[in-house]
Amino acid sequence: MQFWAVILGSRRHRRIAAASITSLSAILLLAALWFGAYPFYTDLRANAKQSDLKQAFGSKEGRTDFEQGRVEEGAPLTRLVVPSLSVDTIVVEGTSLKALAAGAGHYKGTPLPGDPGNVGIAGHRTMNGKPFGQLDRLKPGDFVVLITPFAKHTYKVMPAFDGHANPWVTRADDWTVVAPSNESYLTLTTCHPKGSSRQRLVARAALVGTEPA
Protein backbone atom coordinates (compact mmCIF):
# COMPACT_ATOMS: atom_id res chain seq x y z
CA MET A 1 0.00 0.00 0.00
CA GLN A 2 2.81 2.39 0.84
CA PHE A 3 4.39 1.65 -2.53
CA TRP A 4 1.22 2.56 -4.44
CA ALA A 5 0.72 5.67 -2.32
CA VAL A 6 4.19 6.83 -3.27
CA ILE A 7 3.52 6.13 -6.96
CA LEU A 8 0.16 7.87 -6.96
CA GLY A 9 1.56 10.82 -5.01
CA SER A 10 4.43 11.13 -7.45
CA ARG A 11 2.02 11.12 -10.40
CA ARG A 12 -0.13 13.73 -8.70
CA HIS A 13 2.89 15.98 -8.15
CA ARG A 14 3.91 15.55 -11.80
CA ARG A 15 0.42 16.52 -12.95
CA ILE A 16 0.44 19.59 -10.71
CA ALA A 17 3.90 20.56 -11.94
CA ALA A 18 2.87 20.06 -15.58
CA ALA A 19 -0.27 22.15 -15.05
CA SER A 20 1.77 24.86 -13.38
CA ILE A 21 4.27 24.95 -16.23
CA THR A 22 1.46 25.08 -18.79
CA SER A 23 -0.22 27.96 -16.94
CA LEU A 24 3.06 29.84 -16.60
CA SER A 25 3.79 29.35 -20.31
CA ALA A 26 0.35 30.70 -21.19
CA ILE A 27 0.84 33.73 -18.95
CA LEU A 28 4.26 34.45 -20.45
CA LEU A 29 2.84 34.10 -23.97
CA LEU A 30 -0.01 36.49 -23.20
CA ALA A 31 2.44 38.96 -21.66
CA ALA A 32 4.67 38.79 -24.74
CA LEU A 33 1.69 39.34 -27.03
CA TRP A 34 0.53 42.29 -24.90
CA PHE A 35 3.92 43.99 -24.84
CA GLY A 36 4.26 43.44 -28.57
CA ALA A 37 0.80 44.82 -29.29
CA TYR A 38 0.85 47.67 -26.77
CA PRO A 39 2.80 50.17 -28.93
CA PHE A 40 0.38 49.47 -31.79
CA TYR A 41 -2.54 50.05 -29.43
CA THR A 42 -1.10 53.39 -28.26
CA ASP A 43 -0.69 54.46 -31.90
CA LEU A 44 -4.35 53.72 -32.60
CA ARG A 45 -5.38 55.57 -29.45
CA ALA A 46 -3.24 58.58 -30.36
CA ASN A 47 -4.64 58.68 -33.90
CA ALA A 48 -8.19 58.72 -32.53
CA LYS A 49 -7.19 61.43 -30.06
CA GLN A 50 -5.62 63.49 -32.86
CA SER A 51 -8.87 63.39 -34.80
CA ASP A 52 -10.74 64.87 -31.83
CA LEU A 53 -8.01 67.43 -31.19
CA LYS A 54 -8.10 68.70 -34.78
CA GLN A 55 -11.82 69.42 -34.46
CA ALA A 56 -11.37 71.16 -31.11
CA PHE A 57 -8.35 73.12 -32.40
CA GLY A 58 -10.38 74.85 -35.07
CA SER A 59 -13.38 75.53 -32.87
CA LYS A 60 -14.46 78.95 -31.62
CA GLU A 61 -13.86 77.84 -28.04
CA GLY A 62 -10.33 76.71 -28.91
CA ARG A 63 -9.55 80.08 -30.48
CA THR A 64 -10.89 81.92 -27.45
CA ASP A 65 -8.89 79.80 -25.00
CA PHE A 66 -5.68 80.38 -26.93
CA GLU A 67 -6.29 84.11 -27.28
CA GLN A 68 -6.84 84.41 -23.53
CA GLY A 69 -3.84 82.21 -22.72
CA ARG A 70 -5.85 79.70 -20.71
CA VAL A 71 -5.39 76.45 -22.61
CA GLU A 72 -5.94 73.60 -20.15
CA GLU A 73 -3.66 70.57 -19.91
CA GLY A 74 -4.48 68.08 -22.63
CA ALA A 75 -6.26 70.68 -24.78
CA PRO A 76 -4.95 71.47 -28.29
CA LEU A 77 -2.40 74.29 -28.35
CA THR A 78 -0.74 74.30 -31.75
CA ARG A 79 -0.33 72.32 -34.94
CA LEU A 80 3.25 71.21 -35.56
CA VAL A 81 4.41 70.57 -39.12
CA VAL A 82 7.88 69.28 -40.05
CA PRO A 83 7.92 68.87 -43.86
CA SER A 84 11.28 67.08 -44.00
CA LEU A 85 10.01 64.37 -41.61
CA SER A 86 6.41 64.23 -42.91
CA VAL A 87 5.16 65.20 -39.45
CA ASP A 88 1.81 66.95 -39.04
CA THR A 89 0.38 66.68 -35.53
CA ILE A 90 -1.60 68.61 -32.96
CA VAL A 91 0.41 69.50 -29.85
CA VAL A 92 -1.49 69.65 -26.57
CA GLU A 93 -0.75 71.71 -23.48
CA GLY A 94 1.32 69.88 -20.86
CA THR A 95 3.79 67.02 -20.75
CA SER A 96 2.15 64.66 -18.25
CA LEU A 97 1.74 61.02 -19.26
CA LYS A 98 -1.96 61.64 -19.89
CA ALA A 99 -1.28 64.70 -22.06
CA LEU A 100 1.48 62.98 -24.04
CA ALA A 101 -0.86 60.12 -24.90
CA ALA A 102 -1.81 62.45 -27.79
CA GLY A 103 1.77 62.26 -29.08
CA ALA A 104 3.31 65.65 -28.30
CA GLY A 105 2.91 68.26 -25.57
CA HIS A 106 3.97 71.82 -24.80
CA TYR A 107 6.18 72.35 -21.75
CA LYS A 108 4.21 74.40 -19.27
CA GLY A 109 6.01 77.59 -18.35
CA THR A 110 7.66 77.99 -21.74
CA PRO A 111 6.37 80.66 -24.16
CA LEU A 112 3.45 80.13 -26.50
CA PRO A 113 4.29 79.52 -30.17
CA GLY A 114 5.71 82.63 -31.81
CA ASP A 115 6.29 84.47 -28.55
CA PRO A 116 9.80 85.61 -27.58
CA GLY A 117 11.77 83.06 -25.62
CA ASN A 118 12.32 79.30 -25.77
CA VAL A 119 9.17 77.38 -26.75
CA GLY A 120 9.49 73.77 -25.54
CA ILE A 121 7.70 70.75 -27.02
CA ALA A 122 8.15 67.10 -26.03
CA GLY A 123 7.05 64.19 -28.18
CA HIS A 124 7.03 60.41 -28.25
CA ARG A 125 9.55 58.55 -30.36
CA THR A 126 8.25 54.97 -30.29
CA MET A 127 4.60 55.03 -29.15
CA ASN A 128 1.46 57.21 -29.13
CA GLY A 129 1.72 58.00 -32.82
CA LYS A 130 5.51 58.57 -32.47
CA PRO A 131 5.52 62.10 -33.98
CA PHE A 132 9.21 62.48 -33.02
CA GLY A 133 10.19 59.02 -34.23
CA GLN A 134 12.64 60.48 -36.73
CA LEU A 135 13.75 63.57 -34.82
CA ASP A 136 17.37 62.43 -35.17
CA ARG A 137 17.07 62.97 -38.94
CA LEU A 138 16.45 66.70 -38.64
CA LYS A 139 19.22 68.74 -40.22
CA PRO A 140 20.30 72.38 -39.90
CA GLY A 141 18.24 74.38 -42.37
CA ASP A 142 15.12 72.21 -42.06
CA PHE A 143 11.91 74.06 -41.22
CA VAL A 144 9.50 73.45 -38.37
CA VAL A 145 6.15 75.24 -38.48
CA LEU A 146 3.87 75.97 -35.54
CA ILE A 147 0.34 76.94 -36.54
CA THR A 148 -1.97 78.53 -33.98
CA PRO A 149 -5.57 79.65 -34.46
CA PHE A 150 -4.21 83.10 -35.37
CA ALA A 151 -0.76 82.78 -36.93
CA LYS A 152 1.77 80.57 -38.67
CA HIS A 153 5.25 80.65 -37.11
CA THR A 154 8.17 79.25 -39.08
CA TYR A 155 11.33 78.09 -37.31
CA LYS A 156 14.57 77.01 -38.95
CA VAL A 157 16.79 74.32 -37.44
CA MET A 158 20.02 75.98 -36.32
CA PRO A 159 23.57 74.90 -37.20
CA ALA A 160 25.67 73.19 -34.54
CA PHE A 161 26.25 75.45 -31.54
CA ASP A 162 27.83 75.46 -28.05
CA GLY A 163 30.24 72.72 -29.08
CA HIS A 164 27.64 70.09 -30.00
CA ALA A 165 25.65 69.00 -33.02
CA ASN A 166 22.01 69.89 -33.63
CA PRO A 167 20.13 67.63 -32.91
CA TRP A 168 22.14 66.44 -29.92
CA VAL A 169 21.89 64.00 -27.01
CA THR A 170 21.94 65.09 -23.38
CA ARG A 171 21.04 63.76 -19.94
CA ALA A 172 17.41 62.89 -19.24
CA ASP A 173 17.38 65.42 -16.39
CA ASP A 174 18.96 68.27 -18.36
CA TRP A 175 16.23 70.88 -18.02
CA THR A 176 18.51 73.65 -19.30
CA VAL A 177 17.38 72.77 -22.83
CA VAL A 178 14.00 74.39 -22.12
CA ALA A 179 15.41 77.23 -20.00
CA PRO A 180 14.28 80.81 -20.74
CA SER A 181 16.06 82.68 -23.52
CA ASN A 182 16.21 86.21 -24.87
CA GLU A 183 16.03 84.75 -28.38
CA SER A 184 12.97 83.27 -30.09
CA TYR A 185 13.66 79.54 -30.17
CA LEU A 186 11.76 76.29 -30.53
CA THR A 187 13.20 73.29 -28.69
CA LEU A 188 11.96 69.78 -29.46
CA THR A 189 12.78 66.91 -27.10
CA THR A 190 12.24 63.16 -27.07
CA CYS A 191 13.63 60.04 -25.42
CA HIS A 192 16.94 58.49 -26.46
CA PRO A 193 17.78 55.86 -27.52
CA LYS A 194 14.56 54.58 -29.02
CA GLY A 195 12.58 52.61 -26.49
CA SER A 196 14.49 54.06 -23.55
CA SER A 197 14.21 57.18 -21.39
CA ARG A 198 17.85 56.98 -20.32
CA GLN A 199 18.81 60.10 -22.27
CA ARG A 200 17.19 62.93 -24.17
CA LEU A 201 17.43 63.82 -27.86
CA VAL A 202 17.08 67.55 -28.49
CA ALA A 203 16.69 69.72 -31.58
CA ARG A 204 16.57 73.51 -31.65
CA ALA A 205 15.25 75.93 -34.26
CA ALA A 206 15.13 79.71 -34.44
CA LEU A 207 12.08 81.77 -35.40
CA VAL A 208 12.50 83.14 -38.94
CA GLY A 209 9.01 84.30 -39.84
CA THR A 210 5.41 84.84 -38.74
CA GLU A 211 2.32 85.36 -40.87
CA PRO A 212 -1.44 85.32 -40.26
CA ALA A 213 -2.98 81.86 -40.22
Secondary structure, DSSP 8 states (H G I E B T S, - for coil): -HHHHHHHHHHHHHHHHHHHHHHHHHHHHHHHHHHHHHHHHHHHHHHHHHHHHHHHHTSHHHHHHHHTT---TTSEEEEEEEGGGTEEEEEEE--SHHHHTTSEEE-TTS--TTSSEEEEEEE-SSSTT-TTTTGGG--TT-EEEEE-SSEEEEEEE---BTTB-SSEEEETT-GGGG---SSEEEEEEEEESTT--SEEEEEEEEEEEEEE-
